[in-house]
Amino acid sequence: NCQRCHGAEPSNGAPFSLVTYDDMQASNKKGKARFETIAQVVESELMPPTYLELEPPVAALQSEDRELLLAWCEQGAPGDASDDCATAD
């Protein structure tokens, strides 16, 4: 769901990629890990941005996907640099 905008080359106004594990671990200027911010925006339903007028429309996360992502973030986003989310597209 995220890579529609947060792909290897971000689009539709996305400020960064979410393709590799390192992308999820990057810190902002205040030292906050990106996965922590992702958890906040997913929990508050700001992401995915269903308000964007795109074709096809941006779909909300399925509840199972949402809960899995939030649980992973809550656990500190475990994994390593060999993990990635690259799609085969």
Secondary structure, 3 states (H helix, E strand, C coil): CHHHCCCCCCCCCCCCCCCEHHHHHCECCCCCEHHHHHHHHHHCCCCCCCCCCCCCCCCCCCHHHHHHHHHHHHCCCCCCCCCECCCCC
